[in-house]
């Protein structure tokens, strides 16, 4: 080693390369792994109905009943729509390691899925980053584990199966970190490739389901969506067709504002993507309702056509502040991903950078923009996306799915937190797995009570709820 060479900012200090694993082990003394079994409800915890009402603030009023209707469908659905309430509980009622990572913030079991890469292949990973922040890695793991218990209960699995799913998700997370910690850094960065994932997670019983989902995902394209949701115009173009309440046309003024925002969006893309989009023309804009947690936010689909009339559809989706942001400081984490330059955080940029930090392969057309003063993220719509419904899996499959998602979560966290540090903390024993499983069962019980409160409020007329056919 040439001592004449100076330390270069942005790289590791030569003397510190072996320190992270020791630091992780030392952290167990301050925050024992068994402590993660604990969950205590803090005084002043908002009740479920108040939490839902608060989370509806700023959303489009006419769509709020759809959101409530989706959340009241089951305890698992309630969890999916209540990331903010769980963040409150994690910040006030659970121990914190103080180790930050880029976290999903909403890593429940239904937020993993299949999507297309730039070369036409399929990959599987986390796929929803609306709440992403720099936060405690254990929050994602605990949310995943609790969601698996609830999904298993909804599927009719017995309690042992549900608890085992949570236990094995934590075990796969821990095993994957240990694998990554032993690998050369460059190899670890892209490790647990998709074709190896099933074997790594011992998820062979899930193969049939993954094949079916993959086959469906390959057909889930912009072209198919456009064929069903647009009609041809006299000049050879196409426009969207109303399909309320999910899809509706917008005023000329609103459509023009969305279309004009795409100029800012182009400035957020790598320059090598611009010639591709220059071969498309903007033909129409429509409003489209999105999933459980995002219902009531503003979201548009933009129809682009190339010289042969072949479509590409972009989604322009409102990016609200992460519901986790107020709680990360309580957990000893510094805050959101730093923004260069003065001024407030652009929430669309936060979502995009968080997604890029966590995924091995991201949408090549991922960017952000501003429409009428509101921040938005922009991405391809129906980019060969497919998903597993964890609440519809059999007993043998949900355990496989738990191991697979636990491994994917570890890979995602390892891009921003050193896997050696996390592996040093998680260790070789099953102590953390046991603790996370105990937490998951306790929090699933709490969520079922929250769901019951929401259902009672809907029956009493306090909250309007619209069930979709």
GILIN-V361675 format. One record per residue. N is the residue number from 1. PSI is psi in whole degrees, 0 to 359 (NA if undefined). Layout:
N_PSI ; N_PSI
This chain:
1_125 ; 2_110 ; 3_349 ; 4_341 ; 5_131 ; 6_164 ; 7_134 ; 8_115 ; 9_141 ; 10_341 ; 11_166 ; 12_149 ; 13_136 ; 14_326 ; 15_352 ; 16_2 ; 17_334 ; 18_2 ; 19_326 ; 20_318 ; 21_319 ; 22_319 ; 23_319 ; 24_317 ; 25_318 ; 26_327 ; 27_334 ; 28_333 ; 29_321 ; 30_322 ; 31_87 ; 32_145 ; 33_326 ; 34_340 ; 35_340 ; 36_352 ; 37_339 ; 38_144 ; 39_119 ; 40_136 ; 41_124 ; 42_145 ; 43_138 ; 44_5 ; 45_131 ; 46_143 ; 47_165 ; 48_318 ; 49_317 ; 50_319 ; 51_318 ; 52_317 ; 53_318 ; 54_320 ; 55_344 ; 56_350 ; 57_135 ; 58_353 ; 59_164 ; 60_118 ; 61_320 ; 62_343 ; 63_347 ; 64_319 ; 65_329 ; 66_317 ; 67_313 ; 68_320 ; 69_322 ; 70_319 ; 71_328 ; 72_355 ; 73_326 ; 74_162 ; 75_323 ; 76_317 ; 77_323 ; 78_314 ; 79_318 ; 80_328 ; 81_5 ; 82_48 ; 83_326 ; 84_319 ; 85_319 ; 86_323 ; 87_320 ; 88_312 ; 89_319 ; 90_321 ; 91_325 ; 92_341 ; 93_12 ; 94_156 ; 95_155 ; 96_130 ; 97_337 ; 98_3 ; 99_120 ; 100_153 ; 101_166 ; 102_112 ; 103_155 ; 104_318 ; 105_345 ; 106_50 ; 107_49 ; 108_169 ; 109_340 ; 110_0 ; 111_27 ; 112_145 ; 113_178 ; 114_142 ; 115_166 ; 116_147 ; 117_180 ; 118_338 ; 119_11 ; 120_359 ; 121_175 ; 122_143 ; 123_160 ; 124_136 ; 125_179 ; 126_145 ; 127_21 ; 128_122 ; 129_24 ; 130_327 ; 131_9 ; 132_137 ; 133_173 ; 134_115 ; 135_185 ; 136_125 ; 137_326 ; 138_340 ; 139_317 ; 140_315 ; 141_318 ; 142_324 ; 143_318 ; 144_312 ; 145_315 ; 146_322 ; 147_326 ; 148_322 ; 149_314 ; 150_319 ; 151_319 ; 152_318 ; 153_318 ; 154_327 ; 155_351 ; 156_12 ; 157_152 ; 158_169 ; 159_325 ; 160_320 ; 161_316 ; 162_314 ; 163_321 ; 164_323 ; 165_315 ; 166_317 ; 167_315 ; 168_332 ; 169_315 ; 170_321 ; 171_318 ; 172_323 ; 173_313 ; 174_314 ; 175_320 ; 176_319 ; 177_320 ; 178_321 ; 179_313 ; 180_324 ; 181_332 ; 182_348 ; 183_156 ; 184_146 ; 185_316 ; 186_323 ; 187_320 ; 188_329 ; 189_322 ; 190_22 ; 191_175 ; 192_56 ; 193_155 ; 194_321 ; 195_344 ; 196_354 ; 197_317 ; 198_316 ; 199_318 ; 200_319 ; 201_2 ; 202_51 ; 203_41 ; 204_330 ; 205_346 ; 206_354 ; 207_315 ; 208_316 ; 209_317 ; 210_323 ; 211_317 ; 212_317 ; 213_320 ; 214_317 ; 215_319 ; 216_320 ; 217_323 ; 218_334 ; 219_353 ; 220_81 ; 221_168 ; 222_320 ; 223_317 ; 224_318 ; 225_316 ; 226_323 ; 227_325 ; 228_333 ; 229_4 ; 230_166 ; 231_157 ; 232_144 ; 233_170 ; 234_334 ; 235_11 ; 236_359 ; 237_192 ; 238_152 ; 239_157 ; 240_153 ; 241_135 ; 242_135 ; 243_70 ; 244_151 ; 245_1 ; 246_319 ; 247_130 ; 248_149 ; 249_159 ; 250_167 ; 251_159 ; 252_321 ; 253_316 ; 254_317 ; 255_320 ; 256_322 ; 257_318 ; 258_314 ; 259_318 ; 260_330 ; 261_344 ; 262_340 ; 263_316 ; 264_318 ; 265_316 ; 266_327 ; 267_348 ; 268_356 ; 269_154 ; 270_144 ; 271_332 ; 272_352 ; 273_341 ; 274_319 ; 275_328 ; 276_309 ; 277_336 ; 278_349 ; 279_8 ; 280_151 ; 281_146 ; 282_126 ; 283_326 ; 284_162 ; 285_139 ; 286_161 ; 287_136 ; 288_129 ; 289_139 ; 290_188 ; 291_181 ; 292_304 ; 293_337 ; 294_358 ; 295_134 ; 296_346 ; 297_163 ; 298_128 ; 299_132 ; 300_154 ; 301_138 ; 302_124 ; 303_120 ; 304_142 ; 305_141 ; 306_190 ; 307_343 ; 308_7 ; 309_13 ; 310_136 ; 311_153 ; 312_127 ; 313_129 ; 314_146 ; 315_128 ; 316_104 ; 317_129 ; 318_137 ; 319_104 ; 320_161 ; 321_143 ; 322_134 ; 323_347 ; 324_341 ; 325_319 ; 326_344 ; 327_347 ; 328_327 ; 329_323 ; 330_332 ; 331_5 ; 332_17 ; 333_139 ; 334_322 ; 335_199 ; 336_170 ; 337_130 ; 338_141 ; 339_133 ; 340_143 ; 341_173 ; 342_171 ; 343_170 ; 344_165 ; 345_135 ; 346_115 ; 347_328 ; 348_320 ; 349_319 ; 350_314 ; 351_314 ; 352_314 ; 353_322 ; 354_317 ; 355_315 ; 356_326 ; 357_334 ; 358_331 ; 359_148 ; 360_319 ; 361_124 ; 362_163 ; 363_127 ; 364_345 ; 365_24 ; 366_128 ; 367_195 ; 368_164 ; 369_184 ; 370_131 ; 371_118 ; 372_43 ; 373_355 ; 374_141 ; 375_145 ; 376_153 ; 377_153 ; 378_136 ; 379_168 ; 380_143 ; 381_134 ; 382_50 ; 383_63 ; 384_47 ; 385_142 ; 386_154 ; 387_152 ; 388_133 ; 389_104 ; 390_336 ; 391_358 ; 392_7 ; 393_151 ; 394_171 ; 395_318 ; 396_330 ; 397_323 ; 398_328 ; 399_319 ; 400_317 ; 401_323 ; 402_314 ; 403_320 ; 404_314 ; 405_326 ; 406_319 ; 407_318 ; 408_321 ; 409_319 ; 410_317 ; 411_317 ; 412_316 ; 413_328 ; 414_348 ; 415_338 ; 416_336 ; 417_137 ; 418_121 ; 419_336 ; 420_321 ; 421_312 ; 422_320 ; 423_323 ; 424_323 ; 425_313 ; 426_323 ; 427_188 ; 428_331 ; 429_172 ; 430_17 ; 431_316 ; 432_320 ; 433_315 ; 434_317 ; 435_315 ; 436_321 ; 437_319 ; 438_317 ; 439_315 ; 440_317 ; 441_315 ; 442_319 ; 443_328 ; 444_320 ; 445_317 ; 446_319 ; 447_323 ; 448_323 ; 449_321 ; 450_316 ; 451_319 ; 452_323 ; 453_318 ; 454_316 ; 455_321 ; 456_321 ; 457_324 ; 458_316 ; 459_326 ; 460_354 ; 461_6 ; 462_323 ; 463_128 ; 464_140 ; 465_135 ; 466_117 ; 467_130 ; 468_145 ; 469_NA
